[in-house]
Amino acid sequence: MGRWDLRPRDIWAEIQDAAARWRAAGEPAAYRIHFDTGDVQRATSPNGALTWQLPLVFSVPGPPNTT
């Protein structure tokens, strides 16, 4: 079984970094959600400066194969 590697993190630095990236992207108030092939979902700011892949919570089956 795997082990967890627990180390102290500078959470404040991570928050400041995220805030700086948000400000540099124009402080977007809305995001676009993209549904790509292969169950990949991404959130993107309107100007494309911020983007990240969303975790897959569940998979929705496609239409039944009728052939």
mmCIF file of the N, C-alpha and C atoms, coordinates in Angstrom:
data_MODEL
# 
_entry.id   MODEL 
# 
loop_
_atom_site.group_PDB 
_atom_site.id 
_atom_site.type_symbol 
_atom_site.label_atom_id 
_atom_site.label_alt_id 
_atom_site.label_comp_id 
_atom_site.label_asym_id 
_atom_site.label_entity_id 
_atom_site.label_seq_id 
_atom_site.pdbx_PDB_ins_code 
_atom_site.Cartn_x 
_atom_site.Cartn_y 
_atom_site.Cartn_z 
_atom_site.occupancy 
_atom_site.B_iso_or_equiv 
_atom_site.pdbx_formal_charge 
_atom_site.auth_seq_id 
_atom_site.auth_comp_id 
_atom_site.auth_asym_id 
_atom_site.auth_atom_id 
_atom_site.pdbx_PDB_model_num 
ATOM 1   N N  . MET A 1 1  ? 0.843   -1.179 0.000   1.00 0.00 ? 1  MET A N  1 
ATOM 2   C CA . MET A 1 1  ? 0.000   0.000  0.000   1.00 0.00 ? 1  MET A CA 1 
ATOM 3   C C  . MET A 1 1  ? 0.888   1.242  0.000   1.00 0.00 ? 1  MET A C  1 
ATOM 4   N N  . GLY A 1 2  ? 0.465   2.302  -0.680  1.00 0.00 ? 2  GLY A N  1 
ATOM 5   C CA . GLY A 1 2  ? 1.246   3.536  -0.795  1.00 0.00 ? 2  GLY A CA 1 
ATOM 6   C C  . GLY A 1 2  ? 1.283   4.324  0.501   1.00 0.00 ? 2  GLY A C  1 
ATOM 7   N N  . ARG A 1 3  ? 2.234   5.208  0.567   1.00 0.00 ? 3  ARG A N  1 
ATOM 8   C CA . ARG A 1 3  ? 2.373   6.074  1.742   1.00 0.00 ? 3  ARG A CA 1 
ATOM 9   C C  . ARG A 1 3  ? 2.066   7.509  1.359   1.00 0.00 ? 3  ARG A C  1 
ATOM 10  N N  . TRP A 1 4  ? 1.599   8.237  2.291   1.00 0.00 ? 4  TRP A N  1 
ATOM 11  C CA . TRP A 1 4  ? 1.358   9.659  2.099   1.00 0.00 ? 4  TRP A CA 1 
ATOM 12  C C  . TRP A 1 4  ? 2.635   10.409 2.422   1.00 0.00 ? 4  TRP A C  1 
ATOM 13  N N  . ASP A 1 5  ? 2.963   11.365 1.612   1.00 0.00 ? 5  ASP A N  1 
ATOM 14  C CA . ASP A 1 5  ? 4.126   12.207 1.869   1.00 0.00 ? 5  ASP A CA 1 
ATOM 15  C C  . ASP A 1 5  ? 3.617   13.542 2.395   1.00 0.00 ? 5  ASP A C  1 
ATOM 16  N N  . LEU A 1 6  ? 3.559   13.669 3.708   1.00 0.00 ? 6  LEU A N  1 
ATOM 17  C CA . LEU A 1 6  ? 3.019   14.877 4.324   1.00 0.00 ? 6  LEU A CA 1 
ATOM 18  C C  . LEU A 1 6  ? 4.158   15.829 4.642   1.00 0.00 ? 6  LEU A C  1 
ATOM 19  N N  . ARG A 1 7  ? 4.080   17.008 4.055   1.00 0.00 ? 7  ARG A N  1 
ATOM 20  C CA . ARG A 1 7  ? 5.071   18.059 4.306   1.00 0.00 ? 7  ARG A CA 1 
ATOM 21  C C  . ARG A 1 7  ? 4.348   19.363 4.559   1.00 0.00 ? 7  ARG A C  1 
ATOM 22  N N  . PRO A 1 8  ? 4.961   20.227 5.342   1.00 0.00 ? 8  PRO A N  1 
ATOM 23  C CA . PRO A 1 8  ? 4.347   21.553 5.547   1.00 0.00 ? 8  PRO A CA 1 
ATOM 24  C C  . PRO A 1 8  ? 4.262   22.303 4.214   1.00 0.00 ? 8  PRO A C  1 
ATOM 25  N N  . ARG A 1 9  ? 3.153   23.021 4.009   1.00 0.00 ? 9  ARG A N  1 
ATOM 26  C CA . ARG A 1 9  ? 2.964   23.832 2.805   1.00 0.00 ? 9  ARG A CA 1 
ATOM 27  C C  . ARG A 1 9  ? 2.756   25.275 3.220   1.00 0.00 ? 9  ARG A C  1 
ATOM 28  N N  . ASP A 1 10 ? 3.206   26.159 2.382   1.00 0.00 ? 10 ASP A N  1 
ATOM 29  C CA . ASP A 1 10 ? 2.995   27.586 2.607   1.00 0.00 ? 10 ASP A CA 1 
ATOM 30  C C  . ASP A 1 10 ? 1.670   27.964 1.952   1.00 0.00 ? 10 ASP A C  1 
ATOM 31  N N  . ILE A 1 11 ? 0.577   27.702 2.663   1.00 0.00 ? 11 ILE A N  1 
ATOM 32  C CA . ILE A 1 11 ? -0.764  27.941 2.117   1.00 0.00 ? 11 ILE A CA 1 
ATOM 33  C C  . ILE A 1 11 ? -0.951  29.414 1.753   1.00 0.00 ? 11 ILE A C  1 
ATOM 34  N N  . TRP A 1 12 ? -0.446  30.322 2.559   1.00 0.00 ? 12 TRP A N  1 
ATOM 35  C CA . TRP A 1 12 ? -0.595  31.745 2.275   1.00 0.00 ? 12 TRP A CA 1 
ATOM 36  C C  . TRP A 1 12 ? 0.049   32.104 0.946   1.00 0.00 ? 12 TRP A C  1 
ATOM 37  N N  . ALA A 1 13 ? 1.220   31.537 0.643   1.00 0.00 ? 13 ALA A N  1 
ATOM 38  C CA . ALA A 1 13 ? 1.892   31.799 -0.636  1.00 0.00 ? 13 ALA A CA 1 
ATOM 39  C C  . ALA A 1 13 ? 1.057   31.259 -1.794  1.00 0.00 ? 13 ALA A C  1 
ATOM 40  N N  . GLU A 1 14 ? 0.421   30.102 -1.602  1.00 0.00 ? 14 GLU A N  1 
ATOM 41  C CA . GLU A 1 14 ? -0.437  29.535 -2.652  1.00 0.00 ? 14 GLU A CA 1 
ATOM 42  C C  . GLU A 1 14 ? -1.647  30.427 -2.908  1.00 0.00 ? 14 GLU A C  1 
ATOM 43  N N  . ILE A 1 15 ? -2.224  30.968 -1.837  1.00 0.00 ? 15 ILE A N  1 
ATOM 44  C CA . ILE A 1 15 ? -3.377  31.871 -1.982  1.00 0.00 ? 15 ILE A CA 1 
ATOM 45  C C  . ILE A 1 15 ? -2.953  33.150 -2.701  1.00 0.00 ? 15 ILE A C  1 
ATOM 46  N N  . GLN A 1 16 ? -1.809  33.705 -2.300  1.00 0.00 ? 16 GLN A N  1 
ATOM 47  C CA . GLN A 1 16 ? -1.319  34.926 -2.947  1.00 0.00 ? 16 GLN A CA 1 
ATOM 48  C C  . GLN A 1 16 ? -1.017  34.684 -4.426  1.00 0.00 ? 16 GLN A C  1 
ATOM 49  N N  . ASP A 1 17 ? -0.462  33.523 -4.763  1.00 0.00 ? 17 ASP A N  1 
ATOM 50  C CA . ASP A 1 17 ? -0.175  33.183 -6.156  1.00 0.00 ? 17 ASP A CA 1 
ATOM 51  C C  . ASP A 1 17 ? -1.468  33.085 -6.969  1.00 0.00 ? 17 ASP A C  1 
ATOM 52  N N  . ALA A 1 18 ? -2.473  32.404 -6.405  1.00 0.00 ? 18 ALA A N  1 
ATOM 53  C CA . ALA A 1 18 ? -3.760  32.280 -7.099  1.00 0.00 ? 18 ALA A CA 1 
ATOM 54  C C  . ALA A 1 18 ? -4.404  33.654 -7.296  1.00 0.00 ? 18 ALA A C  1 
ATOM 55  N N  . ALA A 1 19 ? -4.342  34.505 -6.290  1.00 0.00 ? 19 ALA A N  1 
ATOM 56  C CA . ALA A 1 19 ? -4.916  35.852 -6.403  1.00 0.00 ? 19 ALA A CA 1 
ATOM 57  C C  . ALA A 1 19 ? -4.175  36.675 -7.452  1.00 0.00 ? 19 ALA A C  1 
ATOM 58  N N  . ALA A 1 20 ? -2.861  36.548 -7.513  1.00 0.00 ? 20 ALA A N  1 
ATOM 59  C CA . ALA A 1 20 ? -2.080  37.292 -8.508  1.00 0.00 ? 20 ALA A CA 1 
ATOM 60  C C  . ALA A 1 20 ? -2.431  36.837 -9.924  1.00 0.00 ? 20 ALA A C  1 
ATOM 61  N N  . ARG A 1 21 ? -2.583  35.523 -10.115 1.00 0.00 ? 21 ARG A N  1 
ATOM 62  C CA . ARG A 1 21 ? -2.965  35.014 -11.446 1.00 0.00 ? 21 ARG A CA 1 
ATOM 63  C C  . ARG A 1 21 ? -4.361  35.488 -11.818 1.00 0.00 ? 21 ARG A C  1 
ATOM 64  N N  . TRP A 1 22 ? -5.278  35.524 -10.845 1.00 0.00 ? 22 TRP A N  1 
ATOM 65  C CA . TRP A 1 22 ? -6.645  35.998 -11.095 1.00 0.00 ? 22 TRP A CA 1 
ATOM 66  C C  . TRP A 1 22 ? -6.642  37.469 -11.484 1.00 0.00 ? 22 TRP A C  1 
ATOM 67  N N  . ARG A 1 23 ? -5.865  38.290 -10.758 1.00 0.00 ? 23 ARG A N  1 
ATOM 68  C CA . ARG A 1 23 ? -5.769  39.716 -11.102 1.00 0.00 ? 23 ARG A CA 1 
ATOM 69  C C  . ARG A 1 23 ? -5.146  39.904 -12.482 1.00 0.00 ? 23 ARG A C  1 
ATOM 70  N N  . ALA A 1 24 ? -4.092  39.143 -12.791 1.00 0.00 ? 24 ALA A N  1 
ATOM 71  C CA . ALA A 1 24 ? -3.421  39.254 -14.095 1.00 0.00 ? 24 ALA A CA 1 
ATOM 72  C C  . ALA A 1 24 ? -4.356  38.845 -15.241 1.00 0.00 ? 24 ALA A C  1 
ATOM 73  N N  . ALA A 1 25 ? -5.336  38.005 -14.939 1.00 0.00 ? 25 ALA A N  1 
ATOM 74  C CA . ALA A 1 25 ? -6.296  37.572 -15.962 1.00 0.00 ? 25 ALA A CA 1 
ATOM 75  C C  . ALA A 1 25 ? -7.453  38.548 -16.107 1.00 0.00 ? 25 ALA A C  1 
ATOM 76  N N  . GLY A 1 26 ? -7.410  39.672 -15.392 1.00 0.00 ? 26 GLY A N  1 
ATOM 77  C CA . GLY A 1 26 ? -8.473  40.676 -15.508 1.00 0.00 ? 26 GLY A CA 1 
ATOM 78  C C  . GLY A 1 26 ? -9.583  40.488 -14.489 1.00 0.00 ? 26 GLY A C  1 
ATOM 79  N N  . GLU A 1 27 ? -9.343  39.731 -13.432 1.00 0.00 ? 27 GLU A N  1 
ATOM 80  C CA . GLU A 1 27 ? -10.317 39.484 -12.371 1.00 0.00 ? 27 GLU A CA 1 
ATOM 81  C C  . GLU A 1 27 ? -11.653 38.981 -12.919 1.00 0.00 ? 27 GLU A C  1 
ATOM 82  N N  . PRO A 1 28 ? -11.635 37.881 -13.669 1.00 0.00 ? 28 PRO A N  1 
ATOM 83  C CA . PRO A 1 28 ? -12.879 37.387 -14.275 1.00 0.00 ? 28 PRO A CA 1 
ATOM 84  C C  . PRO A 1 28 ? -13.912 36.985 -13.225 1.00 0.00 ? 28 PRO A C  1 
ATOM 85  N N  . ALA A 1 29 ? -15.172 37.322 -13.504 1.00 0.00 ? 29 ALA A N  1 
ATOM 86  C CA . ALA A 1 29 ? -16.281 36.972 -12.617 1.00 0.00 ? 29 ALA A CA 1 
ATOM 87  C C  . ALA A 1 29 ? -17.042 35.759 -13.138 1.00 0.00 ? 29 ALA A C  1 
ATOM 88  N N  . ALA A 1 30 ? -16.741 35.340 -14.357 1.00 0.00 ? 30 ALA A N  1 
ATOM 89  C CA . ALA A 1 30 ? -17.438 34.203 -14.961 1.00 0.00 ? 30 ALA A CA 1 
ATOM 90  C C  . ALA A 1 30 ? -16.417 33.345 -15.700 1.00 0.00 ? 30 ALA A C  1 
ATOM 91  N N  . TYR A 1 31 ? -16.755 32.092 -15.884 1.00 0.00 ? 31 TYR A N  1 
ATOM 92  C CA . TYR A 1 31 ? -15.882 31.149 -16.581 1.00 0.00 ? 31 TYR A CA 1 
ATOM 93  C C  . TYR A 1 31 ? -16.709 30.331 -17.556 1.00 0.00 ? 31 TYR A C  1 
ATOM 94  N N  . ARG A 1 32 ? -16.057 29.822 -18.565 1.00 0.00 ? 32 ARG A N  1 
ATOM 95  C CA . ARG A 1 32 ? -16.702 28.936 -19.532 1.00 0.00 ? 32 ARG A CA 1 
ATOM 96  C C  . ARG A 1 32 ? -16.344 27.498 -19.168 1.00 0.00 ? 32 ARG A C  1 
ATOM 97  N N  . ILE A 1 33 ? -17.304 26.609 -19.332 1.00 0.00 ? 33 ILE A N  1 
ATOM 98  C CA . ILE A 1 33 ? -17.062 25.192 -19.104 1.00 0.00 ? 33 ILE A CA 1 
ATOM 99  C C  . ILE A 1 33 ? -17.031 24.508 -20.472 1.00 0.00 ? 33 ILE A C  1 
ATOM 100 N N  . HIS A 1 34 ? -15.961 23.759 -20.728 1.00 0.00 ? 34 HIS A N  1 
ATOM 101 C CA . HIS A 1 34 ? -15.796 23.045 -21.992 1.00 0.00 ? 34 HIS A CA 1 
ATOM 102 C C  . HIS A 1 34 ? -15.909 21.552 -21.728 1.00 0.00 ? 34 HIS A C  1 
ATOM 103 N N  . PHE A 1 35 ? -16.670 20.865 -22.559 1.00 0.00 ? 35 PHE A N  1 
ATOM 104 C CA . PHE A 1 35 ? -16.812 19.417 -22.482 1.00 0.00 ? 35 PHE A CA 1 
ATOM 105 C C  . PHE A 1 35 ? -16.119 18.831 -23.693 1.00 0.00 ? 35 PHE A C  1 
ATOM 106 N N  . ASP A 1 36 ? -14.951 18.257 -23.498 1.00 0.00 ? 36 ASP A N  1 
ATOM 107 C CA . ASP A 1 36 ? -14.180 17.672 -24.586 1.00 0.00 ? 36 ASP A CA 1 
ATOM 108 C C  . ASP A 1 36 ? -14.469 16.178 -24.675 1.00 0.00 ? 36 ASP A C  1 
ATOM 109 N N  . THR A 1 37 ? -13.887 15.555 -25.673 1.00 0.00 ? 37 THR A N  1 
ATOM 110 C CA . THR A 1 37 ? -14.046 14.106 -25.808 1.00 0.00 ? 37 THR A CA 1 
ATOM 111 C C  . THR A 1 37 ? -13.299 13.404 -24.686 1.00 0.00 ? 37 THR A C  1 
ATOM 112 N N  . GLY A 1 38 ? -13.704 12.191 -24.391 1.00 0.00 ? 38 GLY A N  1 
ATOM 113 C CA . GLY A 1 38 ? -13.022 11.413 -23.379 1.00 0.00 ? 38 GLY A CA 1 
ATOM 114 C C  . GLY A 1 38 ? -13.313 11.856 -21.959 1.00 0.00 ? 38 GLY A C  1 
ATOM 115 N N  . ASP A 1 39 ? -14.488 12.430 -21.715 1.00 0.00 ? 39 ASP A N  1 
ATOM 116 C CA . ASP A 1 39 ? -14.901 12.847 -20.374 1.00 0.00 ? 39 ASP A CA 1 
ATOM 117 C C  . ASP A 1 39 ? -14.011 13.932 -19.773 1.00 0.00 ? 39 ASP A C  1 
ATOM 118 N N  . VAL A 1 40 ? -13.327 14.735 -20.597 1.00 0.00 ? 40 VAL A N  1 
ATOM 119 C CA . VAL A 1 40 ? -12.485 15.825 -20.099 1.00 0.00 ? 40 VAL A CA 1 
ATOM 120 C C  . VAL A 1 40 ? -13.329 17.095 -20.036 1.00 0.00 ? 40 VAL A C  1 
ATOM 121 N N  . GLN A 1 41 ? -13.323 17.726 -18.870 1.00 0.00 ? 41 GLN A N  1 
ATOM 122 C CA . GLN A 1 41 ? -14.049 18.975 -18.675 1.00 0.00 ? 41 GLN A CA 1 
ATOM 123 C C  . GLN A 1 41 ? -13.051 20.028 -18.199 1.00 0.00 ? 41 GLN A C  1 
ATOM 124 N N  . ARG A 1 42 ? -13.143 21.230 -18.792 1.00 0.00 ? 42 ARG A N  1 
ATOM 125 C CA . ARG A 1 42 ? -12.222 22.312 -18.436 1.00 0.00 ? 42 ARG A CA 1 
ATOM 126 C C  . ARG A 1 42 ? -13.008 23.576 -18.138 1.00 0.00 ? 42 ARG A C  1 
ATOM 127 N N  . ALA A 1 43 ? -12.495 24.374 -17.220 1.00 0.00 ? 43 ALA A N  1 
ATOM 128 C CA . ALA A 1 43 ? -13.017 25.711 -16.951 1.00 0.00 ? 43 ALA A CA 1 
ATOM 129 C C  . ALA A 1 43 ? -12.004 26.705 -17.500 1.00 0.00 ? 43 ALA A C  1 
ATOM 130 N N  . THR A 1 44 ? -12.497 27.741 -18.184 1.00 0.00 ? 44 THR A N  1 
ATOM 131 C CA . THR A 1 44 ? -11.618 28.733 -18.804 1.00 0.00 ? 44 THR A CA 1 
ATOM 132 C C  . THR A 1 44 ? -12.194 30.120 -18.590 1.00 0.00 ? 44 THR A C  1 
ATOM 133 N N  . SER A 1 45 ? -11.326 31.077 -18.264 1.00 0.00 ? 45 SER A N  1 
ATOM 134 C CA . SER A 1 45 ? -11.778 32.462 -18.159 1.00 0.00 ? 45 SER A CA 1 
ATOM 135 C C  . SER A 1 45 ? -12.096 32.971 -19.567 1.00 0.00 ? 45 SER A C  1 
ATOM 136 N N  . PRO A 1 46 ? -12.956 33.997 -19.682 1.00 0.00 ? 46 PRO A N  1 
ATOM 137 C CA . PRO A 1 46 ? -13.358 34.475 -21.008 1.00 0.00 ? 46 PRO A CA 1 
ATOM 138 C C  . PRO A 1 46 ? -12.187 34.843 -21.922 1.00 0.00 ? 46 PRO A C  1 
ATOM 139 N N  . ASN A 1 47 ? -11.090 35.381 -21.364 1.00 0.00 ? 47 ASN A N  1 
ATOM 140 C CA . ASN A 1 47 ? -9.963  35.754 -22.218 1.00 0.00 ? 47 ASN A CA 1 
ATOM 141 C C  . ASN A 1 47 ? -8.946  34.622 -22.380 1.00 0.00 ? 47 ASN A C  1 
ATOM 142 N N  . GLY A 1 48 ? -9.220  33.461 -21.769 1.00 0.00 ? 48 GLY A N  1 
ATOM 143 C CA . GLY A 1 48 ? -8.340  32.312 -21.912 1.00 0.00 ? 48 GLY A CA 1 
ATOM 144 C C  . GLY A 1 48 ? -7.085  32.354 -21.061 1.00 0.00 ? 48 GLY A C  1 
ATOM 145 N N  . ALA A 1 49 ? -6.939  33.380 -20.211 1.00 0.00 ? 49 ALA A N  1 
ATOM 146 C CA . ALA A 1 49 ? -5.734  33.508 -19.393 1.00 0.00 ? 49 ALA A CA 1 
ATOM 147 C C  . ALA A 1 49 ? -5.676  32.481 -18.273 1.00 0.00 ? 49 ALA A C  1 
ATOM 148 N N  . LEU A 1 50 ? -6.834  32.068 -17.768 1.00 0.00 ? 50 LEU A N  1 
ATOM 149 C CA . LEU A 1 50 ? -6.895  31.035 -16.735 1.00 0.00 ? 50 LEU A CA 1 
ATOM 150 C C  . LEU A 1 50 ? -7.634  29.834 -17.285 1.00 0.00 ? 50 LEU A C  1 
ATOM 151 N N  . THR A 1 51 ? -7.085  28.661 -17.114 1.00 0.00 ? 51 THR A N  1 
ATOM 152 C CA . THR A 1 51 ? -7.758  27.439 -17.532 1.00 0.00 ? 51 THR A CA 1 
ATOM 153 C C  . THR A 1 51 ? -7.270  26.282 -16.679 1.00 0.00 ? 51 THR A C  1 
ATOM 154 N N  . TRP A 1 52 ? -8.167  25.368 -16.384 1.00 0.00 ? 52 TRP A N  1 
ATOM 155 C CA . TRP A 1 52 ? -7.769  24.178 -15.641 1.00 0.00 ? 52 TRP A CA 1 
ATOM 156 C C  . TRP A 1 52 ? -8.757  23.062 -15.930 1.00 0.00 ? 52 TRP A C  1 
ATOM 157 N N  . GLN A 1 53 ? -8.276  21.839 -15.774 1.00 0.00 ? 53 GLN A N  1 
ATOM 158 C CA . GLN A 1 53 ? -9.108  20.661 -15.984 1.00 0.00 ? 53 GLN A CA 1 
ATOM 159 C C  . GLN A 1 53 ? -9.882  20.377 -14.709 1.00 0.00 ? 53 GLN A C  1 
ATOM 160 N N  . LEU A 1 54 ? -11.169 20.109 -14.859 1.00 0.00 ? 54 LEU A N  1 
ATOM 161 C CA . LEU A 1 54 ? -12.015 19.798 -13.714 1.00 0.00 ? 54 LEU A CA 1 
ATOM 162 C C  . LEU A 1 54 ? -11.928 18.306 -13.411 1.00 0.00 ? 54 LEU A C  1 
ATOM 163 N N  . PRO A 1 55 ? -12.002 17.928 -12.143 1.00 0.00 ? 55 PRO A N  1 
ATOM 164 C CA . PRO A 1 55 ? -11.969 16.504 -11.824 1.00 0.00 ? 55 PRO A CA 1 
ATOM 165 C C  . PRO A 1 55 ? -13.249 15.827 -12.288 1.00 0.00 ? 55 PRO A C  1 
ATOM 166 N N  . LEU A 1 56 ? -13.130 14.605 -12.748 1.00 0.00 ? 56 LEU A N  1 
ATOM 167 C CA . LEU A 1 56 ? -14.288 13.839 -13.202 1.00 0.00 ? 56 LEU A CA 1 
ATOM 168 C C  . LEU A 1 56 ? -15.002 13.275 -11.981 1.00 0.00 ? 56 LEU A C  1 
ATOM 169 N N  . VAL A 1 57 ? -16.218 13.731 -11.755 1.00 0.00 ? 57 VAL A N  1 
ATOM 170 C CA . VAL A 1 57 ? -16.993 13.269 -10.612 1.00 0.00 ? 57 VAL A CA 1 
ATOM 171 C C  . VAL A 1 57 ? -17.750 12.006 -10.993 1.00 0.00 ? 57 VAL A C  1 
ATOM 172 N N  . PHE A 1 58 ? -18.352 12.017 -12.160 1.00 0.00 ? 58 PHE A N  1 
ATOM 173 C CA . PHE A 1 58 ? -19.040 10.837 -12.668 1.00 0.00 ? 58 PHE A CA 1 
ATOM 174 C C  . PHE A 1 58 ? -19.103 10.947 -14.180 1.00 0.00 ? 58 PHE A C  1 
ATOM 175 N N  . SER A 1 59 ? -19.337 9.846  -14.813 1.00 0.00 ? 59 SER A N  1 
ATOM 176 C CA . SER A 1 59 ? -19.432 9.816  -16.266 1.00 0.00 ? 59 SER A CA 1 
ATOM 177 C C  . SER A 1 59 ? -20.892 9.614  -16.663 1.00 0.00 ? 59 SER A C  1 
ATOM 178 N N  . VAL A 1 60 ? -21.365 10.437 -17.579 1.00 0.00 ? 60 VAL A N  1 
ATOM 179 C CA . VAL A 1 60 ? -22.728 10.306 -18.082 1.00 0.00 ? 60 VAL A CA 1 
ATOM 180 C C  . VAL A 1 60 ? -22.676 9.457  -19.346 1.00 0.00 ? 60 VAL A C  1 
ATOM 181 N N  . PRO A 1 61 ? -23.425 8.358  -19.385 1.00 0.00 ? 61 PRO A N  1 
ATOM 182 C CA . PRO A 1 61 ? -23.378 7.512  -20.582 1.00 0.00 ? 61 PRO A CA 1 
ATOM 183 C C  . PRO A 1 61 ? -23.972 8.220  -21.790 1.00 0.00 ? 61 PRO A C  1 
ATOM 184 N N  . GLY A 1 62 ? -23.443 7.919  -22.946 1.00 0.00 ? 62 GLY A N  1 
ATOM 185 C CA . GLY A 1 62 ? -23.942 8.481  -24.190 1.00 0.00 ? 62 GLY A CA 1 
ATOM 186 C C  . GLY A 1 62 ? -25.215 7.767  -24.633 1.00 0.00 ? 62 GLY A C  1 
ATOM 187 N N  . PRO A 1 63 ? -25.729 8.149  -25.795 1.00 0.00 ? 63 PRO A N  1 
ATOM 188 C CA . PRO A 1 63 ? -26.940 7.478  -26.287 1.00 0.00 ? 63 PRO A CA 1 
ATOM 189 C C  . PRO A 1 63 ? -26.657 6.011  -26.560 1.00 0.00 ? 63 PRO A C  1 
ATOM 190 N N  . PRO A 1 64 ? -27.672 5.192  -26.453 1.00 0.00 ? 64 PRO A N  1 
ATOM 191 C CA . PRO A 1 64 ? -27.470 3.754  -26.683 1.00 0.00 ? 64 PRO A CA 1 
ATOM 192 C C  . PRO A 1 64 ? -27.059 3.502  -28.140 1.00 0.00 ? 64 PRO A C  1 
ATOM 193 N N  . ASN A 1 65 ? -26.240 2.517  -28.329 1.00 0.00 ? 65 ASN A N  1 
ATOM 194 C CA . ASN A 1 65 ? -25.814 2.112  -29.659 1.00 0.00 ? 65 ASN A CA 1 
ATOM 195 C C  . ASN A 1 65 ? -26.934 1.260  -30.264 1.00 0.00 ? 65 ASN A C  1 
ATOM 196 N N  . THR A 1 66 ? -27.513 1.730  -31.363 1.00 0.00 ? 66 THR A N  1 
ATOM 197 C CA . THR A 1 66 ? -28.655 1.028  -31.965 1.00 0.00 ? 66 THR A CA 1 
ATOM 198 C C  . THR A 1 66 ? -28.288 0.224  -33.184 1.00 0.00 ? 66 THR A C  1 
ATOM 199 N N  . THR A 1 67 ? -26.986 0.083  -33.455 1.00 0.00 ? 67 THR A N  1 
ATOM 200 C CA . THR A 1 67 ? -26.587 -0.690 -34.644 1.00 0.00 ? 67 THR A CA 1 
ATOM 201 C C  . THR A 1 67 ? -26.374 -2.136 -34.318 1.00 0.00 ? 67 THR A C  1 
# 
